[in-house]
Amino acid sequence: MTRWTELPRWGRGALLLGVMGSMWACGGPPAPTTTPSAVERAMEMAVEAAAEVRVTEPTAQVARSSRGMVASASVPASQVGARILADGGNAADAAVATGFAVAVTEPGMSGIAGRASIVIRTPAGAVHGIDGLNTVPASYAEGGAPGYDRAAVPGVVAALTRLHDEYGSLPLTTVMAPAIRLAEEGFHLPAREADRLAAAAEELDRFPASRDLFLRPDGTAPAEGERLVQAELARTLRAIAQEGPEVFYEGWIADSIHADMARNGGFITRDDLAAYQALDAILVEGTYRGHTLVSNFRPASGHAVIQALQTLEALPDSQILLSGEEAWVALVGQAMRHAIGDRGMSVGTEEESAAHLTSPAHARERAGGLRLPGGEREDGEDRESTTHFSVADEAGMVVSVTQSLGPSMGTRLVAPGLGFLYATRLGSEPGSRPSSTIAPTLVLTPGGEPYLALGGAGDARIISAVIQVVSRVLDQGLSLEAAVAAPRVHPTGPLELRMEEAAWEPGVRTFVEGMGLEVEPTPSSYFGRVHAVGLDPDGMTGVAEPRWNGSAVGLDP
């Protein structure tokens, strides 16, 4: 059950710091078949070892460090990742800790029953991708019970634990301890998360477990600053930390999911869970301004980022992008529209399709169809979803991770006794792993060194936001902080653009409309939300999306 406690505004920061300071112990009710005492002592010893290591101010949205960096949409989650780095963990350890923490602190945007896509660059220079997207249950058919019929087979636990097993250095119990503590002791809802709960309250109220977890006893949503305690989720996380992902996909947690689905007309079964694997992602690679772009192909959408940027470079005179904001908006907007529209294109096998969509030839073809300045004149709003975080360590490992539940708060259905929301399936073909718009991306220097790790949230606006940040840095020479903060556009039709209202010089809209493009001024909150880490010889810069909440936290010298 959830306990809600209203605290005065002045008291929230102090309590948060208190929770974060004690985050390494792991108390509370044990999961079946576990004995947490020895594990808890190991976690306490880890705290003692890291007690003298300082991290930057946890509420800052821009940070610098030479030793390690985490940028995420959640202030406590960024702090968790930085503490793991401070305790000697590498970027993979910190990413796993951050991923489980955002599953606690951003329940509307992420969760352990959601999906994940990960790109890792190792200190040796190898790049790998992990596909942890959801699958449609094998027995899915039209006509299931509302809510339960939309639930997908979870991928986040498999993806994060695979990242840990293959690239991490600390015990899983250590990296998951902070998330368990956050769930058990609670955290104070930021304004955005409180807004999401309020928007979903009517649907949450339909399911007893959702109502108990996320709503007050009178059925209303909690307000900003109220404390959310998730004891059942803490119990589930503790079991995963101590017994590994097997308990989630094959043990008592899987049994509980199967029983709940069977009772209520859902489709996820023990067999679906046991069969699920976090797969090797199909990596896609391209170049832009001499830099290498790397991301994951379908069911992620990193290929759209690469296609759009290569389209811009393939323009007959690509220097036109530097002639002013007017031309930049018009051309970037059109290139993004083509790339977003081409995401599902198939040319032979998936590997052949990946090669085609990120090829210079396809980019040249699309560039030839763009309306250029001086030439002749010639989808509905996305729902909020998803979270992204980027991590880097001083050894040269960088990790870019996007996690999602689908639409905001996924199915709105909480697993009884387990404390997590089910993600919404994206397709209806049984056993399939449908495509998503998530696009974790790495940018490498001409010499192959890590330069940017970034990704975003916001459905198709993820793709457009990542493209624009990369272009702003490489085309316009902006700092990462300035590139993330710069005005955004997003294509909603072949010749239609949404432009961030009140963010552009007056002449920009006039110029763009003069090219025959329809412009719709749109509030800043509509556009994608980027969380990025930049690397250069002098250190690392972390940037959290200024249009949103979150923070960048680095290790002090």
N, C-alpha and C positions, 0 to 999 in steps of 0.2 A: 504494500500500500504506500501511497505517497503522503508525505507530510509537508504542508505549506506553512511557511513562517514569514510574515511580513516584517521587514526590518526598515528602519529609517534610512534614507538615502546616504546619510553620512557614515553609516556603519558598514556599508556593503564592501567597500574596498578593504577595510581592515579584516573582515571575516574571510574574504577571498584569499588574502595573503596568508591568513592562518591556515586555511585549508590546503593551500599550495605548499606551505612550509612543512606540513605533516603528511604530505601525500604519499609517502613511501611505505607507511604501515598499511596493513591489509586486514582490518578487523571485520566483524559482522558474521552473519549466519553462513556456515560452510555449505558448499554444494555436496550432494550425496557422494560418498566414497572418498572424500578428501580429508586431509589433515593439515590445516593451514599453519599451524604454529611454527614449524621449522621454516616454512616459506616466509612467514612474517618476520622472523628474526633475520633472515638473509636480506630482506628489504630494508630493515632498520640499519643493518650494517652498511648497506649501500648509501644510505643517507649520511651516515657519519663520515664516510670516505669523501663525499662530495660537499660537505658542509662549508668548506672554505672557498668553493668556486662560486664566483658571482656571475649573474646574468644581467643583461640590460633591462631597463624599465619595461615591465610586461605589458603596459597599456599603450606603448608607442606603436605607430603604424609604419614607421621607417626606422631601421636600425643598421649599424655598421659593426663589423667584427672581423677579425682575422682568424678566429678559431672555430667558428661554427655558427649556423643561422637556421632559424625556422620561421616561416611566414604562413599563417593560417587565418581562417575567418573566425577563430575562437580565441579570446585572450587566454583563458586557462590552458587550452590545448597547446598553444605556442609555447607557453611557459613549461608545460610538461615536456615537450620535445627538447627544449633547451636544457632542462635539468638532466635529461638522459645523456645529452652530449657532455654536459659538465661532469657526469659520473663515469666518463670514459667510453660511452657508447659511440658507435659510428652513425652515419646518416641513416642507414637502414633501421637501426635500433630506434633512433629518434622518430623516424617516419611511422614505424609501427606504433610507438607510444602515442604519437599525435593522432594517428588514425583511430585508435580505440578511444582516445579522449574526445575527439570531435563527435564520435558516435554517441557519447554521453551528453556533451554540452551543446551540440547542434542537432537535437533529435528530429527537427523538422527538415533537415537537409541531408542527414547521413544516418547511419545505423548499421549494426552488425548483420542485419538481414538484407542489406542493400547490395550495391554493386561497386566495383572498384576497377580502375585501370591505372597501371603503374609503369613508369619508365625509370630505369636505374643506370647510372654511369659509374662504373667501378673506378677505384684509384688507378688501376692498370690501363684504363681507357676503353674497356669493353662496355657495350651498351646492351641492355636486356629489357624486355617488356613482359609484363604479367597481365593476363586477361582474367579478371575476376568479375565479369559481368554476369547478371542473373540469367537463368534459363527458365523457359516455360515448362511447367510440370508435364511429365510424359502422358498423364491421363487427362490433361486439360480438354474440356469440351464446353461449348456454349451452354449457358443456363445454370451456372453454379450460384451459390448463395452470395448476395451482395457483400462486397468487401473481400470475402474469402475467394471469390472467383478471380480476383485480380492479383492475388499474392504469387510472387515469383520465388524460385529456389535461390536462397541466399548465396552471395559470393564474397562478401567482405572478409569474413573470418578466414576463408581459404586463401585469399589473396594476401592479406597481411601476415598470416603465419608462414606462408611460403616465402615472402620477402624476408621474414625473420630467419627462417631455417637456412636459406641459401646465402644471405648476405649479412645477417646480424652477428653481433659478438657477445651480447649480454644474454642472460637467461630470460626466457619468455615471462617468467614470473616477475622479474624486475621491470621489464618494459611495460607490462600491463598493470602494475601496481597503482600508478597514478590514476588511471581511468577507473579502476575499481574504487579507489578512495573518493573520486569525484561523484561517482554514482551513489556511494553509500552515505557520504556526509552531505552531499548536495552542492549546488552552485546557484548563484543568483542570475535569474533570467535577464539577458540584455533585451533592449527594446525590440529588436528585430525578431528574436525568438518568441517573445511574448505576443507580438503581432501575428506571427504564424499560428500560434495556438488559438488565438481569438478567431482567426479566419477559418480555422478547421473545427471549431468547437461543436458545431451542429452535427458534423459527421462523427467526431470522436465520441459524442454522447450516445451514439447508436450501439457501441460495443462496450460491455461492462469493464473489461480490462483497460481499454483506452480511456474511458471515463475516470476510472480510479487513478490512473497514472497521471493524466495531464489536466484534469479539470478539478475545480474546487467542489466541495460537497453539494453546493447549490447548483452545479452544472455550468458555472461561468468559468472563463479562462483566467488563469493567474495573470497578474500585471507585472510590468518591469520591476525588477528588484526582489520579487518573491523567490523563495528558495525551493528548488526542485530536488527531491531526494528519490532515488530510483533503486530501492533495496533489491528488488527482484532482478534487475539488470546487473547489479553488483554481484549477486549470487551466480548468475550465468557467466559473467566475465571471469569470476574467480575459478569456476570449473574449467574454462578454456585455458586460463593461465597455468593451471596445475596439471591438467590432463591432456592438453593439446587440442587441436581442431577435431580430433577423432570423437571427442565427447559431444561436439556440436553436430557432426554429420553422421555419426554411427552409434552414439551412446544415449544416455538418458534424455539429453536435450532433443535429439532427433526423435526419440519415442514420444516426447511431449508434443512436439510439432505435429507429428503424424496423428496422434490421438485427437488433438484440437481440430485438425483439418477433417478428420473422419466424422467427428461429432457435428460439424457445422457446414458440411457440404463443400469443403475446400478440396484442393487437388494435390498438394505437396505430400509426398509419401516418404517412408523410410528409404525406399529404393532410390527416389530422386535425390535425397540428401547423400546417401552413400555413394552414388555415382558421380556427384559433383566434384570437379577439379578446377583449380586455378591453372589455366593453360599458359603455355608460351604465347605471347602476343606476336602477331605478324608485324614486325617493325617496318616502318616506312622512313625513307631518308630522302632528303633533297638538299639543295643549296640555295642560298640567298646572300648576295653581296659578299661572296667568298666564305660565308659561314655555313656550317652544316646544320640542318634541321632534322631532328629525330623525334618520332612519335609512334603511336600504335594505330594500326589499321583496324578495320571493322572487326568486332562490333564497336570499337571506339571510332573517333572521327579525326584523328591527327592528320590524315591524308588531306583533309580539306584545308587545314592551315598551310601545309606545304604547297598545295596546288595554287592557292590564292597568292601567296608571296612570289612563287615562281612566275605566275601570270603577270604580276607587276614588273618583274625584272625582264620579262619577254616583250614588253611594250616596244614599239619601234624607236621611241626615244624615252627610255626609262628615267632620264633626268627630269622629265616633266613633273615627276612627283615632288621635286625640290623647288618648283616654281611658285609655290604658295599653298596655303591650306585649301583654297578653293579646288585646285586640280587634285590635290591629295584626297580630299573627301570624295569627289566624283569617281575617281579611278579605283580607290580602295573599296568603295561601296559596291561597285560593279563586279570587281574581281571576287569579292566575298560572296556575292550572290551566285555567281557561277559555281564556285567551289562548294557552297552549301547545297546547291541543287544537284551537283554531281556525286554527292556522297554515296548514293546507293548504286551507282553505275557498275555494271559487271561486264568484263571483257575476258571470258575464259574462266580460269580458276581464280580463287581469291588472291593468290600470289600474283597472277598475271594482271588482275584488276588493280592491285596495289601498285605494281610497277607502272601501269599505264596512267593512272590518275596522278602520279607524282613525277611523271616524265616531263622533260623539257619540251617534247613535241606536243603533248596535250596542253601545256602552259602556253606555247606559241599559238595554238589554235584558239584558245580562249582569249588570249590577248588581242587577236585579230578581230574579235567580236565586240570589244569594248568601245563605247562612245567616247571619243577624245574631245578635249576642249577645242572649241572652234568648229566642230563638226555639225552636221545637220541634226535637227530634232527628230526624232523618230517616234503573307500568311497570318494570319491572325496573331494576336499577342501570346507570347509564351508564358507558361506558368513557372513561378519560381521553383527551383530545385537545385540540389547538388552543392558540394563544397569541394575546395581544392586546397592543398598545402604543398609547399616546397621546402626541401631541407638540403643543407650542404654541410660537410665537415672539413676540417683542415687537411685531411689526407687526400682530398680530391674526389670523394664520393658525393654524388648529387642524386636526389630522388624527387620525382615529380608524381604526385598521387591525386587522383580525382575520385571521390566517393559520392554516391547518390542513392536516393530512394525513389527516383522518378519525380513525379509532381510533388509539391510541398507536402511533407508528412506521408508520402507514399500512399498506401491503402487506407490510412487512418486506423488500421487494425493492429492492436497490440497483442502479441502472443501471451495468452494467460499464463501467469506464473513465471514467465521468462523475461518480461520487461522490455521487449524491443518491438518496433514497428516493422511489419513486412513491407518490402519494396513492391512497387507496382510492376507487373510484367509489361513489356513493351510490345509484345507480339502475341499471336494466337496459334502459332504452329507448335504443336507439342514437341518438347525436347530441343527446341531451337534456342539460340542465344542471340536475341535480336539486337540490331544496331542502336547505338546511343550517340548523343552529340558530345560526349566528354572527350577531351583532347589534351592529356598531359604531354608537355612538350619540353625538349631540351634543345638549346642552341649551343653549338660548339664553335670555337674559334677556328680560323684557317689551319691552325696547328693541331687541332683536335682537343684542345683544352675546354673544360666547361665554361660557359659564358653566361647563359641564362637557364633557369629552371622555372617553368611557369605553367599555368593552366587556369581554368576559371569555372564559374558557376553561372547558370542561367539559360539552360537549354541551348538553342542554336546561337544565342548571344555569347556562349563560351567561345565558339569558333571565331566570331568577329572580334571579340575583345583580345584574344591572343594574337591574332593577325595584326591588329592595330598597334599593340604594344611592341611587338617585334619590329614592325615597320618604323615606328617612331624612334626606336633606338638605333636601328641600322641605317635608315634613310635620312633621318633628321638629326641624328647625333644627340638626342635627348638623353638625360640620365634616366635610369630605370624608374626612379621616383616620379620624375616629370612625365615620362611616357605612360605610366599607369594612371596618373591624374589627368592627362590631356583629354579634351573633348572626344566623344565617341559617336559613331554612326552604326546603324545596323540595317541591312537590306531586308525588306518585307515583300518585295515583288520585283519583277524584271527591271523596272525603272522607278522603283519606290525605295526611299530611304527614310529611316527615322534618324533625326539629328538631336543630340542632347540639347535641350532648350536652355537658353540663357548662357550657353558655354562658348558660342562661336561669335566671331566678329560679324556685324550685320551683313557685310558684303559677301560672306561665304555662301549663305543660303541663296542670295540673289543669283550668284554665279552658277551654283549647282542647278537651280531651277531653269536658268537660261540654257542649260545643256539638255533640257527635256526630261530631267529627273524630278519626280514628285517628292516633296519634302514634307515630313510630318514632325514638328517639334514635339519632343517627348521628355518627360522627367528623367533625371539622372538615375533614379532607382530602377528604371527599366533595363538598363544596359548590363552586360556581363560583369562579373566580379573576379578580378585577377589577384592571385597571391603568388608572389614571385621572389626569387633570389637571384641576384646578379653577382658574378665573380670577376675579379680583375687582379692584376699583380699586387695591388695594395690591400686586398681583402674582399669582404663580401658585403653586399647590401641586401637587406630584406625589406620588402614592401608589401603591406597589406592594403587591400582595396579601400581607397578613401571614401568611396560611395557607400561603404558598408561598415560593419564592425570587424573586429579582428585585430591582430597585432603581429609585429615582427620582433623576434627576440633573439639576440646574439649573445655569445659568451664574451665577457669583458677580458681584456688582456690579463 
